[in-house]
């Protein structure tokens, strides 16, 4: 399961490369993806992002985060 919490500007959303996540700022959403699946997350407007949780090591404000599902995974 991947749980994502959106934060940032009110018009932005956190979206996944595979259908399932489309999280508004201030909201939390969980979606079941198969274990070992690779999911790419990004801001809907294509801007740089500051990631935490499973994406914390993604570098300096990258536009995307690639996360591999291993059990319950959290991204903010």
C-alpha positions in Angstrom: 0.0 0.0 0.0 1.2 3.5 -0.8 0.0 6.4 1.3 0.7 9.9 0.0 0.1 13.3 1.8 0.0 16.4 -0.4 1.3 19.7 0.7 2.3 22.9 -1.1 0.3 25.4 -3.1 -3.4 25.0 -3.1 -3.8 24.4 -6.8 -1.2 21.5 -6.9 -1.8 17.8 -6.7 0.4 14.8 -6.1 -0.1 12.2 -8.9 1.3 8.8 -9.7 2.5 7.3 -13.0 0.1 4.5 -12.6 -3.6 5.1 -12.1 -4.4 5.3 -8.4 -3.1 8.5 -6.7 -4.3 12.0 -7.3 -3.9 13.8 -4.0 -5.0 17.4 -3.3 -2.9 19.6 -1.1 -4.0 19.1 2.5 -5.3 15.6 1.8 -4.1 12.0 2.3 -4.8 9.1 0.0 -3.8 5.4 0.1 -3.8 3.1 -2.9 -2.9 -0.6 -3.1 -0.1 -1.4 -5.5 1.6 -4.8 -5.8 4.7 -5.3 -3.7 7.9 -4.5 -5.6 6.0 -2.2 -8.0 7.9 0.9 -9.1 5.8 4.0 -9.0 6.8 7.5 -10.2 5.3 10.4 -8.3 5.2 14.1 -9.4 3.5 17.4 -8.8 0.6 17.9 -11.2 2.0 21.2 -12.4 5.5 19.8 -13.1 7.3 22.0 -10.6 10.2 21.0 -8.5 9.2 19.2 -5.2 10.6 18.6 -1.7 10.0 15.0 -0.9 10.0 13.1 2.4 9.1 9.6 3.6 10.1 6.9 1.1 11.2 9.7 -1.3 13.4 11.6 1.1 16.7 10.7 -0.6 15.5 11.9 -4.1 18.0 14.7 -4.3 17.7 18.5 -4.4 14.1 19.4 -5.3 13.6 16.9 -8.1 10.5 17.0 -10.3 9.8 13.3 -9.7 10.2 10.6 -7.1 10.5 6.9 -8.0 9.4 4.7 -5.1 9.4 0.9 -4.9 6.5 -0.5 -2.9 7.7 -2.6 0.1 4.8 -3.2 2.4 3.2 0.0 3.7 5.0 2.9 2.1 4.5 6.6 3.0 5.4 9.6 0.8 4.8 13.3 1.6 
